[in-house]
Amino acid sequence: MTTPARRAHRGGGSGGIESKLEREKRKKVELAAKRRERIMAQMARMQRNFIRENKELFETTSSADTLTPSDESRSDDVE
């Protein structure tokens, strides 16, 4: 006959299994968060590099493509 203390020691008790599953889940969540953080940082670097390398495109586009609501309504009236 096995005592509860021995089952817990061997990992045979439900508490030991549950806590192991909880630890694994917590570890996976932490790894996913770190991975997400790395990916977001990489994307931010890539965006900054793209903007820096294509600065002239953004300078000409931002002034030409900016419409006010009144500009948009006038463009609908023209046929």
Contact map, one row per residue, 1 for C-alpha under 8 A:
1110000000000000000000000000000000000000000000000000000000000000000000000000000
1111011000000000000000000000000000000000000000000000000000000000000000000000000
1111111000000000000000000000000000000000000000000000000000000000000000000000000
0111111100001000000000000000000000000000000000000000000000000000000000000000000
0011111110000000000000000000000000000000000000000000000000000000000000000000000
0111111111000000000000000000000000000000000000000000000000000000000000000000000
0111111111111000000000000000000000000000000000000000000000000000000000000000000
0001111111111111000000000000000000000000000000000000000000000000000000000000000
0000111111110000000000000000000000000000000000000000000000000000000000000000000
0000011111111000000000000000000000000000000000000000000000000000000000000000000
0000001111111101100000000000000000000000000000000000000000000000000000000000000
0000001111111101100000000000000000000000000000000000000000000000000000000000000
0001001101111111100000000000000000000000000000000000000000000000000000000000000
0000000100111111110000000000000000000000000000000000000000000000000000000000000
0000000100001111111000000000000000000000000000000000000000000000000000000000000
0000000100111111111100000000000000000000000000000000000000000000000000000000000
0000000000111111111110000000000000000000000000000000000000000000000000000000000
0000000000000111111111000000000000000000000000000000000000000000000000000000000
0000000000000011111111100000000000000000000000000000000000000000000000000000000
0000000000000001111111110000000000000000000000000000000000000000000000000000000
0000000000000000111111111000000000000000000000000000000000000000000000000000000
0000000000000000011111111100000000000000000000000000000000000000000000000000000
0000000000000000001111111110000000000000000000000000000000000000000000000000000
0000000000000000000111111111000000000000000000000000000000000000000000000000000
0000000000000000000011111111100000000000000000000000000000000000000000000000000
0000000000000000000001111111110000000000000000000000000000000000000000000000000
0000000000000000000000111111111000000000000000000000000000000000000000000000000
0000000000000000000000011111111100000000000000000000000000000000000000000000000
0000000000000000000000001111111110000000000000000000000000000000000000000000000
0000000000000000000000000111111111000000000000000000000000000000000000000000000
0000000000000000000000000011111111100000000000000000000000000000000000000000000
0000000000000000000000000001111111110000000000000000000000000000000000000000000
0000000000000000000000000000111111111000000000000000000000000000000000000000000
0000000000000000000000000000011111111100000000000000000000000000000000000000000
0000000000000000000000000000001111111110000000000000000000000000000000000000000
0000000000000000000000000000000111111111000000000000000000000000000000000000000
0000000000000000000000000000000011111111100000000000000000000000000000000000000
0000000000000000000000000000000001111111110000000000000000000000000000000000000
0000000000000000000000000000000000111111111000000000000000000000000000000000000
0000000000000000000000000000000000011111111100000000000000000000000000000000000
0000000000000000000000000000000000001111111110000000000000000000000000000000000
0000000000000000000000000000000000000111111111000000000000000000000000000000000
0000000000000000000000000000000000000011111111100000000000000000000000000000000
0000000000000000000000000000000000000001111111110000000000000000000000000000000
0000000000000000000000000000000000000000111111111000000000000000000000000000000
0000000000000000000000000000000000000000011111111100000000000000000000000000000
0000000000000000000000000000000000000000001111111110000000000000000000000000000
0000000000000000000000000000000000000000000111111111000000000000000000000000000
0000000000000000000000000000000000000000000011111111100000000000000000000000000
0000000000000000000000000000000000000000000001111111110000000000000000000000000
0000000000000000000000000000000000000000000000111111111001000000000000000000000
0000000000000000000000000000000000000000000000011111111000000000000000000000000
0000000000000000000000000000000000000000000000001111111000000000000000000000000
0000000000000000000000000000000000000000000000000111111111000000000000000000000
0000000000000000000000000000000000000000000000000011111111100000000000000000000
0000000000000000000000000000000000000000000000000000011111110000000000000000000
0000000000000000000000000000000000000000000000000000011111111000000000000000000
0000000000000000000000000000000000000000000000000010011111111100000000000000000
0000000000000000000000000000000000000000000000000000001111111110000000000000000
0000000000000000000000000000000000000000000000000000000111111111000000000000000
0000000000000000000000000000000000000000000000000000000011111111100000000000000
0000000000000000000000000000000000000000000000000000000001111111110000000000000
0000000000000000000000000000000000000000000000000000000000111111110000000000000
0000000000000000000000000000000000000000000000000000000000011111110000000000000
0000000000000000000000000000000000000000000000000000000000001111111000000000000
0000000000000000000000000000000000000000000000000000000000000111111100000000000
0000000000000000000000000000000000000000000000000000000000000000111111110000000
0000000000000000000000000000000000000000000000000000000000000000011111110000000
0000000000000000000000000000000000000000000000000000000000000000001111111000000
0000000000000000000000000000000000000000000000000000000000000000001111111100000
0000000000000000000000000000000000000000000000000000000000000000001111111110000
0000000000000000000000000000000000000000000000000000000000000000001111111111000
0000000000000000000000000000000000000000000000000000000000000000000011111111100
0000000000000000000000000000000000000000000000000000000000000000000001111111110
0000000000000000000000000000000000000000000000000000000000000000000000111111110
0000000000000000000000000000000000000000000000000000000000000000000000011111111
0000000000000000000000000000000000000000000000000000000000000000000000001111111
0000000000000000000000000000000000000000000000000000000000000000000000000111111
0000000000000000000000000000000000000000000000000000000000000000000000000001111
